Amino acid sequence: MEKRDFRRMGRTASVVGLGAWQLGADWGDVTEADAHATLQAAVDAGVTFIDTADVYGDGRSEQIVGSFVKDKPGLTVATKMGRRLPQEPSNYTLDNFRAWTDRSRANLGVDTLDLVQLHCPPTAVFGTDEVFDALDTLVQEKRIAAYGVSVEKVEEALTAIARPGVASVQIILNAFRLKPLERVLPAAAEAGVGIIARVPLASGLLSGRYDENTTFAADDHRNYNRHGESFDVGETFSGVDFQVGLEAVRRLSPLVPDGATMAQFAIRWIIDQPGLTVVIPGARNPQQARANATAADLAPLTPETREKVAAVYDELIRPQVHDKW
C-alpha cells in the first residue's frame, strides 16, 4: 500500500489506516476475538496506522490494540486524550496530561506513545501556550514521541497547524465535508503537518448500505447522538440529516467505478485530496477491514468525477454543514 509522510514525526503511514473507535464501544458490541481478527485483516492488507482513544470503551479499545500490536514492529498507534474530564480549558494541564498518558501507556503496553492527540478540546485550548508547553514536556519526558490535535472546526485546525510542535491534525473529511479542502489541507502541506481524515464514510452513510428502513442498536451513537445529545453532532453522519444523506448517496452511486463499492469510492475520493496523509475508516469485521484497505488500489478519480461529487455537495450538503464547522 502507498505510504505517506508525517514529516514532523519522521514517520510514514499507510494511506489507509484503521479507526478503532468501534472496537471499544458506541457502535454496538464487538467481541475481543472479532476485534483482533479485524486488526489482523487490516495489517495483512497493508495498514500500518491505527487510531484509538482513551475513552473508547473506557480504555477497552486501547487495551485491545495494545495486545494486538505487541511484538508487531512497523505499526504506528495514535491515541487521544482530554475527554476524561468535563470539557473545560482549565482541565488541560500538565498533571492531567501525565495521568492520562500514563493510563494510555499502560493500556497499550508501551513506554512511549507514538502519537497523542488532544481529543477535540474546547476551542480556547488551541490558543493556550501553556497547553502546548505541557505537550512539549511530555515529549521531553519520553512519555510520548509526538503530539497532534483532533478538531471539530477548520479554524481550530489552522490555529494548531501554526504551532511548531504539532505533528498532525485529525479532522472530519469526506464527500459530505469539503470545507477542509479550502484552507486546512493546503496549510498543513506547507507546514509539514500530517492530516488524518476521520469519519470518512459519514458514520456509514457513504457506504451505500443504508436506506429509510435502516435501524441502529440502542448503544450505537447513530441512534442516540443524531442531534448531538452526547457529543458534537458532526461526529454522527458528519452532521448531515439522515434522509438528505441517503439522497446524496443515491446521486453519487452512478460515479462508483465498476468492481468497486460505494465505500471504496468514498475512501478513494479522500485519498485523492492533496495534503491528505492517512484516512482512518473503522471496521467491525475482517471483511470490512480488507475492503477499506483495497480502496487504495483503485485508480485515482478523474477531475470530472470530483466535480460531480462537489456538485452534489453544493446542492444538498453545503447548506446543512459548511458554515457549522
Secondary structure, 3 states (H helix, E strand, C coil): CCEEEECCCCEEEECECEECHHHCCCECCCCHHHHHHHHHHHHHCCCCEEECCCCHHHHHHHHHHHHHHCCCCCCEEEEEECCCCCCCHHHCCHHHHHHHHHHHHHHHCCCCECEEEEECCCHHHHHCHHHHHHHHHHHHCCCECCEEEECCCHHHHHHHHCCCCEEEEEEECECCECHHHCCHHHHHHHHCCEEEEECCCCCCHHHCCCCCCCCCCCCEHHHHCCCCCCCCHHHCHHHCCHHHHHHHHHHHHHHCCCCCCHHHHHHHHHHCCCCCCEECCECCCHHHHHHHHHHHHCCCCCHHHHHHHHHHHHHHHHHHHCCCC
